[in-house]
Amino acid sequence: EDHLKVHKMKKKILRKQVRAQHTLMRHEGIKCTSCATQSLVIANAGLGNGMSRHQLLSTVEEYGLVETLLMPPNKPYSFVKYGKTEEAKKAFDALNGKEVMLDDTGQNIVLYINFVEKVCWQNAVPTSLPPGLMVVEKIISPEEERRMLESIDWLGNEDTQNAQKTLKHRRVKHFGYEFCYDNNNVDKDKPLPGGLPEIYDLFLDRCLKQ
């Protein structure tokens, strides 16, 4: 009887997994693959259905080095790219069909995972630049980049230290407003004190020389 229940559960997970594949292909043109890759798409784990970036990152980081975590706005799925295919396979085996509780709402959801060739979201970037906007490639030199990084006081306040805990593999420094990684937004009612450091002057000077 227990064996029969496990068999039925596996069939249900596979059915939901295949449905997620078809939905992604039909609505977004994203094709999943049966071969293991470094990249996963996780259905039911998106900003559109209440999954926070902090919770998802904490979940997927248990299985390896996360190179990219992409959560498209208002979509019920997310993309994760690991440093190694073996890490992605480990996450796939552990999380596919797993029931989790959303931190913010307390709602239970089930994750359905598929492999994809690469992490991408075409609609996240406009096909054309807004009027008046110009992209200048390699606007700063390696030496200027070094000076900019050295001018930043990475450990100067508690906000940065908290951000370090959230982003284990990246360093961040907030100016103007603190970026909230849980909802990919800023709180305009809570501006940060202080101004921009030397990095702003360096970058502005470089732009004016172009």
Backbone hydrogen bonds, N-H to C=O, Kabsch-Sander energy under -0.5 kcal/mol:
donor,donor_aa,acceptor,acceptor_aa,energy
5,K,1,E,-2.0
6,V,2,D,-2.3
7,H,3,H,-2.2
8,K,4,L,-2.4
9,M,5,K,-2.3
10,K,6,V,-2.4
11,K,7,H,-2.0
12,K,8,K,-2.2
13,I,9,M,-2.5
14,L,10,K,-2.4
15,R,11,K,-2.3
16,K,12,K,-2.4
17,Q,13,I,-2.5
18,V,14,L,-2.5
19,R,15,R,-2.1
20,A,16,K,-2.2
21,Q,17,Q,-1.7
22,H,18,V,-2.3
23,T,19,R,-2.4
24,L,20,A,-2.3
25,M,21,Q,-2.1
26,R,22,H,-2.8
27,H,23,T,-2.5
28,E,24,L,-1.8
29,G,24,L,-0.8
29,G,25,M,-0.7
30,I,24,L,-1.7
31,K,29,G,-0.6
33,T,115,F,-2.6
39,S,116,V,-0.6
40,L,80,V,-3.1
41,V,114,N,-2.6
42,I,78,S,-2.9
43,A,41,V,-0.7
43,A,112,Y,-3.1
44,N,76,P,-2.5
45,A,42,I,-1.0
45,A,76,P,-0.6
48,G,75,K,-2.6
49,N,46,G,-1.3
50,G,47,L,-1.1
51,M,46,G,-2.1
53,R,182,D,-1.0
56,L,52,S,-2.2
57,L,53,R,-2.8
58,S,54,H,-2.2
59,T,55,Q,-1.8
60,V,56,L,-2.7
61,E,57,L,-2.1
62,E,59,T,-0.9
63,Y,60,V,-1.5
64,G,61,E,-0.8
66,V,64,G,-0.5
67,E,65,L,-0.7
67,E,81,K,-2.5
68,T,81,K,-1.6
70,L,79,F,-2.5
71,M,69,L,-0.5
75,K,72,P,-1.6
78,S,42,I,-1.5
79,F,70,L,-2.9
80,V,40,L,-2.6
81,K,68,T,-2.6
82,Y,38,Q,-2.9
83,G,65,L,-2.0
88,A,84,K,-1.7
89,K,85,T,-2.5
90,K,86,E,-1.9
91,A,87,E,-2.2
92,F,88,A,-2.5
93,D,89,K,-2.5
94,A,90,K,-1.7
95,L,91,A,-2.6
96,N,92,F,-2.0
97,G,111,L,-3.3
98,K,95,L,-2.4
100,V,109,I,-2.8
102,L,107,Q,-3.0
106,G,102,L,-2.3
109,I,100,V,-3.0
111,L,98,K,-2.6
112,Y,43,A,-1.4
114,N,41,V,-2.0
115,F,33,T,-0.7
116,V,39,S,-1.8
117,E,31,K,-0.6
120,C,118,K,-0.6
124,A,121,W,-1.6
125,V,122,Q,-1.2
133,L,130,P,-2.1
136,V,134,M,-0.5
137,E,135,V,-0.6
139,I,136,V,-0.6
145,E,141,S,-2.4
146,R,142,P,-2.1
147,R,143,E,-2.2
148,M,144,E,-2.2
149,L,145,E,-2.2
150,E,146,R,-2.2
151,S,147,R,-1.3
152,I,149,L,-1.0
154,W,152,I,-1.3
156,G,153,D,-1.3
161,Q,157,N,-1.4
162,N,158,E,-2.3
163,A,159,D,-2.2
164,Q,160,T,-2.3
165,K,161,Q,-1.3
166,T,162,N,-1.3
167,L,163,A,-2.9
168,K,166,T,-0.8
170,R,167,L,-1.1
177,Y,175,F,-2.2
178,E,190,K,-0.6
180,C,185,N,-3.5
181,Y,179,F,-0.7
183,N,180,C,-0.6
184,N,180,C,-1.0
185,N,180,C,-1.4
187,D,178,E,-0.6
188,K,186,V,-0.8
190,K,187,D,-1.9
192,L,176,G,-2.8
200,Y,197,P,-1.5
201,D,197,P,-0.8
202,L,198,E,-2.5
203,F,199,I,-2.4
204,L,200,Y,-2.9
205,D,201,D,-2.4
206,R,202,L,-1.9
207,C,203,F,-2.3
208,L,204,L,-2.2
209,K,205,D,-0.9
210,Q,207,C,-1.3
